[in-house]
Amino acid sequence: MEWSQYFEQDHEPTLAEMISFVNNPLWIALQSFIEATYHIKPIMNYSRCSAQRGWNLKYRKSSKSLCVLYPMDGYFIALVVIGNKELTEAEAYLPQASPEIQELFARTPFAAGGRWLMIPVTSERILEDVKNLIQIRVQPRQ
């Protein structure tokens, strides 16, 4: 069963329910990284978008979106938008990135002010790519 079928718009899940559904330590690892690096908490949000409908977690630093996490059964999708300001640095990072990220970047068109990378996080290597792309998006304070 899909995540959106478990929790309709009028039934907001808890973080514990999200963790249980995803059932993957990479979910907690990314949340911990973001919260420790940027000193922020997620915002629970419901998306009506047909591409990824349902409850998700948004991370914002000041007025800038870091990423959105979408629960999936056994993994999750991290949406990271690479805008014009980050494009050169993201392209410089790509040769170090996993083949999955390189391929996703190549096939994701630039639209609505950026490349909207919907990244299935299924391995440690992809998790590291997501962390690096988030840090390119918004530089953490030292």
C-alpha positions as CSV (number, residue, x, y, z in Angstrom):
1,M,0.0,0.0,0.0
2,E,1.2,3.5,-0.8
3,W,2.0,6.1,1.9
4,S,-0.8,8.4,0.7
5,Q,-3.3,5.7,1.2
6,Y,-2.4,5.2,4.9
7,F,-2.7,8.9,5.8
8,E,-5.2,11.0,4.0
9,Q,-5.1,14.8,4.2
10,D,-7.3,14.9,7.3
11,H,-5.1,12.3,9.1
12,E,-1.6,13.8,9.8
13,P,0.9,11.1,10.7
14,T,3.5,11.4,13.5
15,L,7.2,11.3,12.8
16,A,7.3,7.9,14.4
17,E,4.7,6.6,11.9
18,M,6.8,8.0,9.1
19,I,9.9,6.3,10.5
20,S,8.0,3.0,10.9
21,F,6.7,3.1,7.3
22,V,10.0,4.0,5.7
23,N,11.8,1.4,7.8
24,N,15.2,2.4,6.6
25,P,18.0,3.9,8.8
26,L,19.0,6.2,6.0
27,W,15.8,8.2,6.7
28,I,16.9,8.9,10.3
29,A,20.5,9.5,9.2
30,L,19.4,12.3,6.8
31,Q,17.1,13.9,9.3
32,S,19.8,13.9,11.9
33,F,22.3,15.4,9.5
34,I,20.0,18.2,8.5
35,E,18.9,19.0,12.0
36,A,22.4,19.0,13.4
37,T,24.0,20.9,10.5
38,Y,21.3,23.5,10.0
39,H,19.7,23.6,13.5
40,I,16.2,23.3,12.1
41,K,13.2,21.0,12.5
42,P,11.1,19.7,9.7
43,I,7.7,21.0,8.8
44,M,5.0,18.4,8.2
45,N,3.3,19.1,4.9
46,Y,0.6,17.6,2.8
47,S,1.1,17.6,-1.0
48,R,-1.7,17.3,-3.5
49,C,0.8,17.1,-6.3
50,S,0.0,14.1,-8.5
51,A,3.7,13.4,-8.9
52,Q,4.1,12.6,-5.1
53,R,0.9,13.0,-3.3
54,G,0.7,12.7,0.5
55,W,2.4,13.8,3.7
56,N,6.0,14.8,3.6
57,L,8.7,16.6,5.6
58,K,10.0,19.9,4.4
59,Y,13.2,21.4,5.6
60,R,13.7,25.2,5.2
61,K,16.6,27.4,6.3
62,S,15.4,31.0,6.6
63,S,13.4,31.4,3.4
64,K,15.3,28.8,1.3
65,S,14.1,25.2,0.9
66,L,16.8,22.6,1.7
67,C,14.8,19.5,0.7
68,V,11.5,17.7,0.9
69,L,11.4,14.1,2.1
70,Y,8.7,11.8,0.8
71,P,8.2,8.5,2.6
72,M,8.1,5.3,0.5
73,D,7.9,1.7,1.5
74,G,11.5,0.7,2.5
75,Y,13.1,3.9,1.2
76,F,12.4,7.6,0.7
77,I,12.6,10.2,-2.0
78,A,14.5,13.5,-1.3
79,L,13.6,16.4,-3.5
80,V,16.5,18.8,-3.9
81,V,16.1,21.8,-6.2
82,I,19.3,23.0,-7.8
83,G,18.7,26.6,-8.9
84,N,20.7,28.9,-11.1
85,K,22.9,30.1,-8.2
86,E,23.9,26.5,-7.4
87,L,24.1,25.1,-10.9
88,T,27.9,25.6,-11.5
89,E,28.9,24.1,-8.1
90,A,26.5,21.2,-8.6
91,E,27.8,20.4,-12.1
92,A,31.4,20.5,-10.6
93,Y,30.3,18.0,-8.0
94,L,28.7,15.5,-10.5
95,P,31.9,13.6,-11.5
96,Q,32.2,12.5,-7.8
97,A,28.5,11.6,-7.5
98,S,27.1,8.2,-7.8
99,P,26.0,7.0,-11.3
100,E,22.4,7.2,-10.2
101,I,22.7,10.9,-9.4
102,Q,24.7,11.6,-12.6
103,E,22.0,9.9,-14.6
104,L,19.2,11.7,-12.8
105,F,20.8,15.1,-13.2
106,A,21.3,14.4,-16.9
107,R,17.7,13.5,-17.5
108,T,16.1,16.2,-15.3
109,P,15.4,19.3,-17.3
110,F,15.9,22.8,-16.0
111,A,12.3,24.1,-15.3
112,A,10.6,26.5,-12.9
113,G,13.9,28.1,-11.8
114,G,15.9,24.9,-11.2
115,R,16.5,21.2,-11.6
116,W,14.0,19.4,-9.4
117,L,15.8,16.3,-8.5
118,M,13.5,13.6,-7.1
119,I,16.2,11.3,-5.6
120,P,15.3,7.8,-4.4
121,V,17.5,7.3,-1.4
122,T,18.3,3.6,-1.4
123,S,22.0,3.4,-0.4
124,E,24.6,5.1,1.7
125,R,26.3,6.5,-1.4
126,I,23.1,8.2,-2.6
127,L,22.6,9.5,0.9
128,E,26.0,11.1,0.8
129,D,25.1,12.7,-2.6
130,V,21.9,14.1,-1.1
131,K,23.9,15.6,1.8
132,N,26.4,17.2,-0.6
133,L,23.7,18.6,-2.8
134,I,21.9,20.1,0.2
135,Q,25.1,21.7,1.3
136,I,25.6,23.1,-2.2
137,R,22.0,24.4,-2.1
138,V,22.6,26.1,1.3
139,Q,26.0,26.4,2.8
140,P,26.0,25.5,6.5
141,R,27.5,28.0,8.9
142,Q,30.8,27.0,10.4
